[in-house]
């Protein structure tokens, strides 16, 4: 996010945000699946740990059953990791080949278009030919960029499909391991058939409870990511609007200079060629000031980058100091290790509720921290930008008076020009010398635009909150519907 705010070209900021959002969604999905597997293993251990306390199996048989199940899980994860690595490697090779072939075809097509354009423009003037060549090159770069984005989306979709298949395969294998080991324990006489059936029923009940917990976690995570995305778009919009303010200020000054010189030419005894040279000089000074401002801002933003990143890391470290981090990890460890106790049955519902509270609390706290860091980073960038604008506005204001003095120097001794006694561009009431006034008006427009964007963000947050509640309600009703359906089938 720091790179998007500091380094990205304003036109590419939103594309950068989309890339971050996609990456965040994939990472959240991966983390959630890892959490699901950990909770699943805990639930499985919870159920098996209660067999001895209820007098269904001996301590030795229970220990053997737990060891076998855990061994099966480790073996399954090893096979899964190998399968996933092989499939992802094959997919990467396929995607690289497709990218190479598509880009080669695009280059051939563009080369043919360039050759055709040269044939069509061979009798055109040199300037027109140059302009055509520049525009065609720009079009080709945009086309290549679009093709890369299309290929990236296509490959990410294929990668997500493979990962989803792996996830589904793992879930099926997890259920199969539990069922098969219960059948094996029954066959060996370690477990009564009625006990195994009851345990299987309890297992699926716990799975239903686990899905309800994950419904809450997923809805909360989806809200957090969507809210973060909305706020980041708001922040990027504010930075983009600030860049627009700079462009509008210089564009307005350039237009006012042009209008002022047009008025000077009317009835002036100064040769038009000399006035053209003065106008060209003034416009070049304005362009150089814009370039100087851009270079200054790029340098200062580049210098800010490391500072902003270090600040984010420091604040995260302050939020989770070593002791708190150990406590947080210990809570997770306790939730996992307590289920390995073989002396008494664990309350699975309470255990799942602990996981739900832990995950949602952690997600909300981290989201609040990241949102605050994003806001502070954007505020720092706005301060640097406004400071740069204020620093150059005095030089912008000095361009018109300097041009006015140059015109006066070209007049014969004693001669006067009425337009050199008043502010330029009388008709509009603004001129190059009123850069500060134009800037203030631009700032006011920026302020009003920001207030409107803030209202939109507030409405978006309310909508997201309502959407999360509606999602939870729909999931609850859907699960109730399927419970009734399967009861009627059974």
N, C-alpha and C positions, 0 to 999 in steps of 0.2 A: 504493500500500500504506500509506503514511503517513496518507493521508486516511481509509482504512478503519479503521485502528487508533485514530486521534485523533478524527475527526469523526463517523463513522457511529454511529447508534444500535445498541446491542448486538444488537437483533433483526435488524438489516439487515446485520450484518457478513458473514455467510456469503453473502448475495446479492451483496454487494460483491466478495467473493473470486471468486465464479463469473464476474462480469463481467470482473475482471482476468485470470482464467485464459483466458477466451475471447479477450480482446484479445491476450494473450501468444501464444496458439496461432496466431492470424491473422497477427501480426507475424512470428513465427518462420517460418511458411509462406511469407510474402512474401519474407523475407530469403533463405530457402533457395532459392527459385526464382530470385532474382537471382544467387545464387552458382552455381547450376546453369548458367545462361546464360553466365556469365563463364568457367566451366571448359569448357563446350562450345566456346566460341569459341577458347579456348587449345588444346584438343585438335585442332580443325579447323586452326588455324595450325601446330600441331606436324606434322600429317600433310603439309600442303602445303609446309612449310619443308624437308622432307627430299627433295623431288623433284629439286632441282638437285644436291645432294650425291651422289645415286645415279645421276646422269647421265640422268635421264628427260626433263627439260625444260631449256630454256635459262633463264638468269637473267631475261631479259626476259619470257619467257612465264610464269615462276613469279611474277614481280612483278605481271604483269597479272592472273593468276588470283587472287592474294591481294587485290588492289585491288578486283576485281569482286565477290568474295565478301563483303568487308567492306562494300562499297557496298550490296549486296543486303541484308545484315543491317541496316544503318542504315535503309534504306527499309522493310523489314519492321517494324522497331520503331516507325517513324513511323506506318505504317498501323495497327499494333496499338494504339498509344496513342490514336489517333483513334477507333478502333472501341470500345475499352474506355471512353473518356470518354463517347461517345454512349450506349452501353448502360447505363452506371451512372447517367447523368443521367436516362434514361428510366425506369430502375428506381426511382430516388429519387422521381420525380414520381408514379409508380404507388403506391409505398409511402405517400407523404404523403396521397394521395387516399384510399387504403384506411384509413389511420389516422383521417382526418377522418370518413369515413363510419361506421366502426365506433364511434368515440367518440360521434358524434351519436346513433346508434342506442342506445348504452348510456345516454346521458343521458335520452333519451325513455323508455326502459324504467324507469329509476330514478324519473323524475318520475311515471310512472303508478303505480309501487309506493308512492311517498310519498303520492299522492292517495288511493289505496286504504286505506293505513294510517290516514290522517286520518279517513276515513269510518268505519272500523271502531272507532276509538278516540275518536270524538267525544263519547261519553257517559262516558268514563273520567275518573278523577281527574286533576287538573293534574299532579301529580308523576309518575303513571304515564305520562301522555302525553309528558311531557318525557323520561322515561327511554326510552320507545319511540322517540322522535325521535332521541335520541343514538345508540342502538344501530343504528337503521336507517342513519343517516349514516355510522357507522363501517363497517357492512357494505358500503355503496355505495363508500366510499373503497377498501376492500380489493378489491372487484370491479373497480374502475377500474384499480387497480395491477396486478391479475392480467391484465387485458385488455392493458395496455401491455406487460407482459412477454411475453405470447403473441405479440403483434404484432411485438415486437422480435426474438424468436427466428425467427419466420416470415420477416421481412425479412432478417435476417442469413443465413438459409439460402438465400434467393433470391440475395443478393449473393455468397455463397460459390459458388453454382452458376454464376453468370455468370463469376466470376473463374476457376473451374476450366475452363470452356469456353475462355476466352481462353488459359489456360496450355496446354491441349491443342492449340489451334490454333497457338500459337507453336512448340511442339515439332515438329509436323508440318511447318510451314513451314521450320524449321531443317534438317531432314533433306532436304526437297525442294530447298532452295537448294544444298546440297552436291552432291546427285546431278545436278541440272540443270547446274551449272557444270562438272562432270566430263564430262558428255555434250557440252556446248558446246566444251570444250577438245579433246575427241576429234574432234568434227566439223570443227574448224578445223585439225586436224592437229598441234596442239601437244602432244598426249598420245596415246601408243599405247593401243589398246583393251585390251590385256592389262594394261597399267600401271593404267589407270582401273579395271578390274575388281578388280585386286589392292588398289588403294587403297580401293575401296569396301568390300571385305572387311575390310581393316584398320580402316576407319572404324567398322564395326559391332562389331568386336572391342573397339575403344576405348570405344564406347558401353556395351558390356557391363561393362567395367572401371569406367567412370564410375558406372554404377548400383550396383555393389558398394560403391564408395566412399561413395556417397550413402546406401546402406543403413546403413552404420556411422554416418554423420553424423546421419541421421534418428533412428535408435535412440537415439543418445547425447542428441540434443536432446529427444526424447520423455521419456527418463529424467530429464533435468535439469528439465524443466518439471513433470513429475508429482511429483518429489521436492520441488520448491519449493512446489507447491500443497499437498502433504501437510504440510510444515513450517508453512506459513502458516495452515493450518487448526488445527494444534496451537497456534500462538501466539494466534490469535483465540479458540480455546477457553479458553486460560488467562486472557485478558482478560475473556471472557464470564463465566467462573467467578468472577473477582474482583468483577465487578458483581453476580453472584449472592450473593456473600458480604455485600456491603453491604445488599442487599435482605433477606437472611435475618436479618442483625443487627438491622435496624430493625423487621422484622416480629416477631422474637422478643421484642424489647423492648416493642413495642406489646401483644402478647399477654400478657406478664407483667404489664404495668401494668393491663390489664383484669382479669386474675385477682386481682391484689393488691387492687384496689378492690372486687371482688366479696366477698373475704374481710373487708374493712374494714366493708362494709355489714352483715354478720351481727352482730346484737346491738349495733350502734352507736347511740348516742343522738343522733348528728349527723343532721339531716334528710337524706333521700335526695336531695332536689333540690340541696342544697349539695355533696354528694359527687359528684353527676353533673356539676356545674359544674367541680369540681376535676379530675375525670377528663378532661373535655373540654379543659380548659386544658392538662393534662399531655400529652394526645395531640396537641394543636395545637403545643405546643413541640417534640415529637418530629418532627412533620411539617415544621416550620420548619427544624429541624436538618438533616433530609434534603435539603430544598430548598437550604439554604445549602451543604451538602456538594456537591450536584450542580452548583451554580453555580460553586463554587470549582474543582472538577475540570474543568468545561468551560472556564473561563478559563485554567487552567494548561495544559490540553491544547492549547487554541488557541494559547497562547504557545509551546508546545513545537513546534508544527507547522513553523514556519519554521526553527527550530533543527535539527530532525531532517532536514528536506530539505537544508539547507545542509551538514549533517554528511555526508549520503550523497554529495552532489556533491563535497565536499572529499576524502573517502576514495577515491572513484572516480578523482579527479584524481591523488591520491597513488599509486594503484595503476598508473595509466597516465600518468606524467608526459610532458612534451613529447617528451623523447628517446626513451622507450620507445614512445610512440605513433608517432613517426616510423619507428622500427625496425619496428614491427608493420606499418605501411602499406607500408614499403619491401619487406618480405618478400612481401606480396601483390603489390606492383608487379613484383618480380623474377619471381615465379611467372607473372605475366601477360606481362611484356615479353620474358622470355627466349625464349618460344615464337615471337616475331616474328623471331628471327634466321634469316637465309636461308642461312647458311654450313654448317650441319650439322643432321643429324636429331636431334630431342630424344627422350629416353626417356620415352614417354608414361606408362608404368606408374609410373616414379619421380616424374614430375610430379604425377600424381594422388595418390600417397601423400603428397607434400608438402602438397597441399591438404587431405587428410584429417587429417593431424597438426595443421595450422594451425587448422582449424575446430574440431576436438574440444578442443584445448588452450584455445583462446580461450573456447569455450563453458563448459568446466569452471571456468576461472579466474573468469569473470564470474559464474557461478552461485554459486561459493563466496563471492564478495564480497557478492552480493545477499542470500544466506542469512544471513551474519554481520550485515549491516546490519539485516535484519528482526529478528533476535534482539536486537540492541542497542536498537533502537527499542522493542520490546515490553518489554524490561527497564526502560527509562527510564519508560515509561508505568506499569508496575507500581509502581515506586518512588514516583512522584507520587501514585498512587491510595492506596497504603498510608500515605503521609505524611498525606494528607487524612483517612483513616479514623482514624488515631491522634490527629489534632488534634481531631476532633469527639467521640471516645468519652468524653472527660472530661465534656463537656456532657451526653451521654446518661446517664452514670452519675449526674449531679447532679439529674436530673428526679425520680426517686423520693424521695430525701431531702427535696427541696423540697416535694413533695406531702405527705410525711409531716409536715413542720413545719406546713403549712397545715391539715391535719386536726387536729393537736394544738391549734392556735390556736382551732379551733371548739369544742373540748371545754370544759365548765364547769371552773372552777378546782379543781384537785385530782383531777379525773377522769382515768382512764387507759384505754388500749385495748391489750389484749395483742398485737394484730397490729402495733402501732407500735413494739414493742420488739424485733422480730426481722426478719429478711430476709423480704420478701414471697414469696408463692407457695411456702409451706413444703412443700407436697405434692410439688412438682417439684424443690425444692432450688435453683431459679434465680429471679431477679427482675430488674426493671429496673435495680437497682443492680449487677447482675453482668454488665453489658454487656461488660466486658473479658474475662470468662471465656467468654461466648458467642462473642466475637470470636476468642479463642484456639482454641476448639473448631472454629470455622468455618475458621480458618487451617489447622488440622490436617487437616480434611476436604479442603481445597483442595490441601494438599501431597500427600495420598494420591491424589487425583484426578489431579494433575499427573504423579505417578510412573506411574500407569496409562496416561495419555495418551502419556507418553514411551516406554513399552514398545510401545504401539501404533504410534507413529511409527517406532521401530526396526524392528519387524516389517514395516511398510510399505516401508521402504527396502530391506530384504532381498528382499521380494517384487518390488519394481520392478527391482532388479538382476537377479534371476532372469528376470524377464519380458523385460528387454533382451537377455540372452544367448539366451533361447529365440526371441525375434523374429529375431535375427541368424541363428540356426541354421535356422529355418524359411525365411527368405528365401534362404539359401544353398542349401537343398535344393530350393526352388521354382525357382530359376534353373537349377540343374543338371538338373532334370526338363525344363524347357522347352528347354534346349540339346539334350538327347537327343531330344526330340520333333521339333525342327526339323531335326536331322541326319537323322532317319529319313524325314522328309518330302522333304528335298532328295535 
